Amino acid sequence: MKAIGHTLSIAWKEILLILKDRGSLAMMFLLPLLLGAMMGSANLVGGDEGEEAIILLHVCLVNKDSGVFGTEVAKAIQAIDELDVEIYDTVSEAEAPVAEGDAAAAIVIPASFTADINAYTPTSIEVIVDPGQPESASIVTGIMKQVVDEVTIWGEVQYGIRAILEESGALAGASEEQQRAAGAQTLGVIMTALNEMRRTPAIAVVSEDLEGIESQNWVATFFALMFPGFAVMFIFLNVTWSSSSLLTERETGTLRRLLAAPLPRGAIIAGKMLAYALLACTQAVVLFGVASIAFGMPLGQSPLGLVVHTLVVALTSAAMGMLVAALAKSASQAGNIGIILGLILAAIGGCISMSGEPVFRSPGFMGTMANFTPHAHAMEGYYSLMAENAAFVNVLPQMGIVLTFGAIFFLVAVWRFKFE
């Protein structure tokens, strides 16, 4: 009990010091809110009451094809709710807003688009993306793939109709105009039937989790990846603050006075950890609360899982701060290491999303590298809870892995830290 009391006393003393540093507090709380608000509000358009909010991306469109397929694809792109489309005459004009960061992408329909489809030869629609907006570029690319898939169906059906009519000889002796009219009429009947089947499918597919709860829409999923990413990144950036704080006390002699009191050394480190873990939990509560109220970010179906997972992530971050303090030679060095380490691990762990697919779930080298960081497992837990409505027991493996990282950091910190 005495050890717990000592730990709480150290934590309270540290909390009072934290509250005095208003500049750092403002950065740790306002910066993630500012970044989240900028990325969210730049792409979010609120619907009318009762309607879902949608992502609105500004894109530039150049249609060089005057044929039927180019015209129809251009119309389809302009009709997509998620895209704010601006028409340009040339590719260079459309590229300028993308280069300046004013547009997420430029879509270019080539002049030979309709002719290539009619001839059943390979063709492509060019999407020029802004590398500074990876999430937006990924969304635009995904939308265009769906549009191209629709055109591909038209092209394949049209080619099939022509092949059947030619091989059957049903239009032998008919003029070229009569053959085109017959093909177009058949194509229209088939595509009308396909569209009707899509509107009223015989089999409806609904995405649900294991408990039968319908999955979140893709907008909610986007925010359930973006905002936890900011939360995890800034929670672990607290390493800079916690590590330099401990070393500053050693350099100023405050730590020596604590050691003169009947305090176990482990309680000093544990108290520091507890204070910064509470700070991290408060950061997460503020960020998730604002994201949920302002942007409709889902919080999942397990409040207990969200609370416990946040506490585990916060403790691990605090333990990492103590580890950096144990390895650094001075407070300034600890601060530099904390910033560099925090940013690198955030990028590797998937806190800064570069595609629609979470990095920590992607196959290959980057996915493997990500899972060697506590950030990736912290993100996996949040994503499962918020975007996929996972239950508390479903994220226990992620919590266990993150907690293991924290335990290792704490033990090494206690072992290596030089109190004098």
N, C-alpha and C positions, 0 to 999 in steps of 0.2 A: 504493500500500500504506500510506503514511503517513496518508493521509486516512481509510482504513478503521480503522487503529489508533487515531487520534484519536477517531473516532466511537464505537468500542467503549469507549474510556476514559471518554468523557462519559456513555455509556449506563450503564456500571458505577457511576459516581459517582451517577447519578440513581437507579438501582435501590436503592442503599444508603440514599438519602434517603427513598425511597418506603417501604422496610421499616421505617423509624423511625416513620412516621405510621400507627400501628396503628388509630387511630380511623377514618381514611379507608379503610384497607384493609378493615376490618370492614364498613363501609357498602357498599363496592363489591362485596364477595363475598357477604356475608350477606343484604343486602336483596333482590337478585334471587332468591336461593334461598328466602327467606322468602315473597316474593310468589308465586313459582312453586309452592311447597309448599302455600300457603293455597288458591290457585285449583285446584290439582290435587287435593289431598286432600279439598276440600269437595265435589268432584263425582265422585271416583273411588271405586269399590267393587271390591276385589280378588275375583276369582272363585276357585273351588276350584282345586286344582293341575291344570294342563293346560287350564284354561279361560281365555278372554280376559277381561281386565278391562273393566268397563263404566262409563260415566258415569252417575251416579245424581243426578237432579235432583228436589228437593222441589217439588211443585206442589199446588195446592188445586183441588178439583173441586166444582162445584155443578151438580146435575142437576135442572132444574125440570120436565123432561118425564118423564111416567110411561108414555109409549108405548113400543112395541117398539124403535124406532130410538134413542131417548134411552137406554134401558136397555142396548142392545147396545153403543153407543158408550162409555158409562160403563164397562162391563165391559172393553171393548177397551183403554181408557186405563189401567185398573188392572192389566191384564195385561202392559203394556209394561215390560220389564226396566229400562230406563233411567230410569223415573219412579218416585219415591216419592210416592204419591198419598194425600192426606188429604181426606176428604169433609166438606163444610160444607153447612149448610141454606140460608144466604143469601149473597148476593153481598158484602155489607158485611163479613160474618165472614171470607170468603175473601180479600178485599182486604187485610185487616189484616196478615197475615204477609208479603204481598208488599211492602207499604209499609214494613214494618220490616226488610226484607232477609232474612227467614227463609225465604222461598219464591221460586223463580225466576219463577213465573207462577201465575195463577188462571184456570181453564178453566170457562166458563159455558155449559151447554147450555140453550137457551131452552125455554119451556113448549110452544111451538108447533112444535117440531122435527119430531116424527113426523107431525103433521097437515100440515105444509108439504111434507114429502117425499111423503106419500100423495097430496097434491093437485098434486104436481110444480110447486111454486112455490119461488122463491128463499128460502133460509134461511141461517143462519150460526151458527157456534160462536164465542163471544167468548173471546179469550185476552188477559188483562190481565198485562202483563209488568213486571218490575222493571228500570228503565233503568240501574240500577247493576250489573246482571249481563247485559251485552249478549250474551256468548257463550252463556250458558245460555238466555236468552230466544230466541236464534236457533235453538237446538237444539229447544226445546219447540215453537216455531212450525213448524219443519220436520216434527216428528213429527205434529203435529196436521193438517198438510196431507195427510200420508199417510193418516191416519184418515178425514179428510173425503173423500178420493178414493175410499176403500172404500165409504163410505156413498153417495156419488154414483153409483157403479156399481149398487148395490142399487136406488136410486131410479129410475135410468134403465131398468134391466131391468124393474122392476115396472111402470113407465109403459108401456113397450113391450108387455109382455104384455097389459095392460088394453086398449091401443089395438087390438091384433090380435084379441083376443077380441070386442071390441065391433064392429069393422068386419066380421069374418067371420060374425057372427050365430050362432056355434057354441053359445052359451049362451042363445039366445033362448028365452024362456019359463021359464028357470030362476029360482029364487028368489034374493034378494040374498045369502043365506048360502051357497047353492050356488056362486054366481059368485065370492064371496070365497074359498071353499075351493078352487075350481079354479085361481084366480089364485095363491093361496099355494102350492098343490102344484106348479104349473109353475115358479114362482119358486124354490122349494126345489130342484127337479131341476136347473135351470140353474146356480144358485149352487154347488150341490154339485159339479157338473161343472167349474165354473171353479176352485174351490178345489183339486180334485184335479189339474187341469192345472198349478196353481201349485206344488203339492208335487212333482210329477214332470213338469217341463216337457219338451217335445220338443226345445227348443233352450235350452241353458244359456248365459248370458252371464257371462263372467269378465273382469274388468278387469285388463289387463296393460300393462307398459310396452313400449317398443320392443325390449327384450331378452328379452321373454317372461316377465318376473318379475311375479307377481301383485301387484296394487296393495294398499296398506295399508288396513286397516279405518278407519272414520271416527273412532274414538277415537284411533288413532295419528296420524291426520291433524290432529286437533284439537291434540294436544300438539306436533306438528311445526310448528305455526303459533304456538302460545302461547309455548313456551320460547325458540325463536330470536328471537321478538319482544322478550322480556325481555333476551336476550343483546345484541342490536343496540342496544336503548335504553340499556343501562348501559355498553356499550362506548363509545358516543358521548357519554355523560355524563362520561366521563373527560376530555373537553375542558375541563371546569371545573378539574380538578386540574392537567393539563399546562400550560394557558395561564397560570394564576395562578402556577405554580411558576417558569416562565421569567421572568415579570415581577417576582416576588419577588427573584430573583437579581439582576435589574438594579437594583431599588430598594435592596438591601442592599449593593451593590458587588461581589458575588461574580462577576458576569458581567464586570466590568471587569478583574478579575484573570485570568480565563480568556482575555480578549482580549490581555492582556500576554504570554501564552504563545504560542508559534508554532502556533496553531490556526486553521485556516480557519473562517470564520463559518458556512459551510454545514455543517461537521462538528459544530458546537455544536448547531444545530437538528436535524440528523440523529440525533445521539446522544440528544437528548431524545426524539425520535420513537420511536427503537428501544426505549428503556426503557418507554415507555407502551404501545407495541405489544405488547411481551412481557407486560405487565400485562393487557392486553385479551385476549390469547390464553389466559392462565391463567384469566381469568374464564370464558371460553367453555368451556374444558376442564372446569372444576369444575361449571358449571351443566349442561352437556350430559351429563356423567358421572352426576350425581345424577338428572337427569331420565330417563336411560336405565335406570338401575338401579331407581329407586323407582317410576317411572310407566310404564316400558315404552316410552318415546319412541323411535321408530326413528332410527337413525343413517345409514340409506341403504346403498347398495352401493358407494360410492366414498370410502374413507377419505382418499385423496389429494385428492379434490375438496374434502372437508370441511376438511382441514388448510390447503390453499392458500387457499381462500375465506376462512377465518377470519383468516389472516395478512393478506390483502388488506384486509379490513374493519378490522382492527386498525391497520394502517399509515395508512389513510385517516382514521380517527378521530384518530390522533396528529397527522397533518398538519393536520386541522381545528383542533386545539388550538393549534398553532403559528400558524395564521392568525388565530385570535381574539386571541392574544398580540400579534400584529403590529398589529392594529387597535384594541385596547383601550389606554387611557391608564394604567391602574393594575391591580394584581393583583386588588383587590376588584371592580373593574369587569369584568375578564375572567371572574371567577368567576360574577358575575351573568349576564353574556352567555352563558356556557357552559350554565348551568342552563336559562335561557329558551329558547335555541336548541335545546338537546338535547331538551327536552320537546315543543316545537312541531314539530320535524322528526320526532320519534318518532310523534306523533299523525298528522301528514300522511302519513308514509311507511308506515303500517300496522303499526307495532310493537304498538300497542294495538288489537287486533281488535274491531270493532264489529258484525260479522256473521259468518256461516259462510263467506262468500266473502272471500278476501284482498283488501284494499283496493287493492293495487297491480295486481290483475287485473280490477277492476271497471270497467265502462264509465262514461262520463260525466266530470263535472268532477273528482270526488275521485280517480278513477283516474288521470286526466291529471296532476293536481297531485302525486300521490304519486310518479310517475316522474321528477319533477324533483329528487328527493332521493336521496342515496346510500343512505339507510335502505331505501327500497323495493327497490332493486336488490340490496342485501345480503339482505333478506328473501326476495326471489325466488330467489336462489341457494340459500339454506338450505332453502326450501320444496321446491324442485325436487329437491335432493339427498336430503332426509329423507323427505318425503311421497310423492314420485313416483319415487324410486330413479333419478334422473338420473345419467348418467355424467359423468366429469370434463369431457369436451369439450362436453357440453350446457350447462354453466354458464359456459363461457369468456366468452360475451358479457356476462353479469352481472359477472363478475370484471373484465373490461376496463372496463366503465362505472364501477364503484366505484374502480378504480385510476386512471382518468382524473380523477375528482373529487379523489383524493388528490394526484395530480401537480400539479393546478392549485392546490390549497391550499398545497402545499409551495413551489412557485415564487413565489407571491404572498407567502408568509410570509418567505422569504429576501429578496425584493425590498423589502418594506415595513417589516420589523422594524428598530427603532432600538436598536442595541446599547448606546448610551450616552445 
